[in-house]
Amino acid sequence: VSETTKGQNKMVTAEDIVGVLEGRGWKAEIVEESKVPIVIKTSPQGLMKCVDGRPSDHEAMDGPKTLGGVYAIATNRGVTDLDGLKAIVKEVLDSGHIPSVHGDDHANPAPMGCGFFKLWSQGKLEGIPPPKFDSEEGKAAIIEAGGVYEQLSGSHEEKVVYINLVPGTTIAPNGDDQ
């Protein structure tokens, strides 16, 4: 949601997003849902996970996706402590989704394999305070609160960024064709 000059909230449109991306020199287009075969319906059994397209050790890829999984909610709310993170995990569970974060098979420690968390923890997200916990503490807190940790493998090879605005759907990651 963006604010208008009169202080009223206005929803961001697909056209707004295209304009911002093109303004940064990126190629952007609006594509109808029927033209994107990897758009699938979300289910309560799917992980609320990171948008990372690498192969996962978890099967449930039909949940909603955000940069950083549950860390996205924390950063948007200014939550930087473990108790706040655990409360977010409970909230996601109560809303009918499985909260998660991920690491990968080549980061040290493994939970630092999430690029979003890495940027957040290093204070590289302008205007967003870094967490007061490290990646291993975050992983442990999420699991303790009922969430899931997934391990990704391989390296980032994404060719396309999808911004999905279709309610009740998500993008099915394909580690063989990122």
C-alpha positions as CSV (number, residue, x, y, z in Angstrom):
1,V,0.0,0.0,0.0
2,S,1.3,3.4,-0.9
3,E,0.2,6.8,0.5
4,T,-1.2,9.5,-1.6
5,T,-0.4,13.2,-1.0
6,K,-3.7,13.6,0.8
7,G,-2.7,11.0,3.4
8,Q,-5.1,8.3,2.2
9,N,-4.0,4.8,1.4
10,K,-3.9,3.7,-2.2
11,M,-3.2,0.1,-3.4
12,V,-0.1,-0.3,-5.5
13,T,-1.2,-1.5,-9.0
14,A,0.6,-3.7,-11.5
15,E,1.2,-0.6,-13.6
16,D,2.8,1.1,-10.7
17,I,5.2,-1.8,-10.2
18,V,6.1,-1.9,-13.9
19,G,6.7,1.9,-13.9
20,V,9.1,1.6,-10.9
21,L,11.0,-1.3,-12.5
22,E,11.3,0.3,-15.9
23,G,12.4,3.5,-14.1
24,R,15.4,1.4,-12.9
25,G,16.2,0.2,-16.3
26,W,14.6,-3.2,-16.0
27,K,12.4,-4.9,-18.6
28,A,8.9,-5.4,-17.0
29,E,5.6,-6.6,-18.3
30,I,2.2,-7.5,-17.0
31,V,1.2,-11.1,-17.8
32,E,-2.2,-12.7,-17.4
33,E,-2.4,-15.6,-15.0
34,S,-3.4,-18.0,-17.7
35,K,-0.1,-17.3,-19.5
36,V,2.1,-18.4,-16.5
37,P,1.9,-22.1,-16.0
38,I,3.8,-22.0,-12.8
39,V,1.1,-20.1,-10.9
40,I,-0.6,-22.5,-8.6
41,K,-3.2,-22.3,-5.9
42,T,-2.0,-21.9,-2.3
43,S,-2.8,-24.4,0.3
44,P,-2.6,-24.5,4.1
45,Q,-0.1,-27.3,3.9
46,G,2.3,-25.1,1.9
47,L,5.2,-23.2,3.5
48,M,5.0,-19.5,3.9
49,K,8.5,-19.2,2.5
50,C,11.2,-17.2,0.8
51,V,10.9,-16.5,-2.9
52,D,14.3,-18.2,-3.5
53,G,14.0,-20.5,-6.5
54,R,16.6,-23.1,-5.5
55,P,15.7,-26.7,-4.8
56,S,14.4,-27.4,-1.3
57,D,14.5,-30.3,1.1
58,H,10.8,-29.6,1.8
59,E,8.0,-30.7,-0.5
60,A,5.3,-28.1,0.4
61,M,6.0,-25.3,-2.1
62,D,2.3,-24.2,-2.5
63,G,2.3,-21.6,0.3
64,P,2.6,-17.8,0.0
65,K,6.1,-16.4,-0.7
66,T,7.9,-13.3,0.5
67,L,11.5,-12.2,0.5
68,G,12.9,-13.9,3.6
69,G,9.8,-15.9,4.5
70,V,8.6,-14.8,8.0
71,Y,11.6,-12.4,8.3
72,A,9.7,-10.2,5.8
73,I,6.9,-9.7,8.3
74,A,9.4,-8.9,11.0
75,T,11.2,-6.3,8.9
76,N,7.9,-4.6,7.9
77,R,6.9,-4.3,11.5
78,G,10.2,-3.3,13.0
79,V,10.5,-6.5,15.0
80,T,14.1,-7.2,15.9
81,D,13.9,-9.5,18.9
82,L,13.3,-13.3,19.2
83,D,10.1,-12.9,21.2
84,G,8.6,-10.8,18.5
85,L,9.7,-13.3,15.8
86,K,8.1,-16.1,17.8
87,A,4.9,-14.1,17.9
88,I,4.9,-13.7,14.1
89,V,5.4,-17.4,13.7
90,K,2.3,-18.0,15.9
91,E,0.3,-15.4,13.9
92,V,1.2,-17.1,10.6
93,L,0.2,-20.5,12.1
94,D,-3.1,-19.0,13.3
95,S,-3.8,-17.6,9.8
96,G,-3.5,-21.1,8.4
97,H,0.0,-21.2,6.9
98,I,3.2,-22.9,7.8
99,P,5.9,-20.2,8.6
100,S,9.4,-20.9,7.5
101,V,12.9,-19.6,6.8
102,H,15.7,-21.2,5.0
103,G,19.4,-21.7,4.7
104,D,21.5,-23.5,2.2
105,D,24.1,-26.1,1.7
106,H,27.1,-23.8,1.3
107,A,26.7,-20.9,3.8
108,N,28.5,-20.9,7.1
109,P,26.5,-21.1,9.2
110,A,23.8,-22.7,7.0
111,P,21.0,-20.4,8.1
112,M,23.0,-17.4,6.6
113,G,22.1,-18.9,3.2
114,C,19.1,-16.6,3.0
115,G,20.2,-13.5,1.2
116,F,17.4,-11.4,2.7
117,F,18.4,-12.4,6.2
118,K,22.0,-11.7,5.4
119,L,21.3,-8.2,4.2
120,W,19.0,-7.5,7.1
121,S,21.5,-8.8,9.7
122,Q,24.3,-6.7,8.2
123,G,22.2,-3.5,8.3
124,K,22.1,-3.3,4.5
125,L,18.3,-2.7,4.2
126,E,18.1,1.1,4.3
127,G,15.8,2.4,7.0
128,I,15.2,-1.1,8.5
129,P,16.9,-1.8,11.8
130,P,18.9,-5.1,11.9
131,P,17.8,-8.0,14.1
132,K,19.2,-8.4,17.6
133,F,19.7,-12.1,16.9
134,D,21.9,-14.1,14.5
135,S,20.7,-16.6,11.8
136,E,21.1,-19.7,14.1
137,E,19.1,-18.0,16.9
138,G,16.4,-17.0,14.4
139,K,16.2,-20.6,13.0
140,A,15.9,-22.0,16.6
141,A,13.2,-19.5,17.6
142,I,11.2,-20.2,14.5
143,I,11.3,-24.0,15.0
144,E,10.6,-23.6,18.7
145,A,7.5,-21.5,17.9
146,G,6.2,-24.2,15.5
147,G,7.7,-23.0,12.2
148,V,9.9,-24.9,9.7
149,Y,13.4,-24.5,8.6
150,E,14.2,-25.6,5.0
151,Q,17.6,-26.3,3.5
152,L,18.1,-25.2,-0.1
153,S,20.8,-26.5,-2.4
154,G,22.8,-25.1,-5.3
155,S,23.4,-21.5,-6.3
156,H,21.1,-18.7,-7.4
157,E,20.5,-18.9,-11.1
158,E,17.2,-17.0,-11.3
159,K,16.5,-15.6,-14.8
160,V,13.2,-13.9,-14.2
161,V,11.5,-12.2,-11.2
162,Y,7.8,-12.7,-10.9
163,I,5.6,-10.4,-8.8
164,N,2.4,-12.2,-8.3
165,L,-0.7,-10.1,-7.6
166,V,-3.3,-12.9,-8.0
167,P,-5.0,-13.6,-4.7
168,G,-4.8,-17.2,-3.4
169,T,-2.0,-18.2,-5.7
170,T,1.8,-18.5,-5.6
171,I,4.6,-19.3,-7.9
172,A,5.9,-22.9,-7.9
173,P,9.7,-22.8,-7.7
174,N,11.5,-25.0,-10.2
175,G,15.2,-25.5,-9.2
176,D,15.9,-26.9,-12.6
177,D,14.8,-23.7,-14.4
178,Q,15.1,-20.7,-12.1
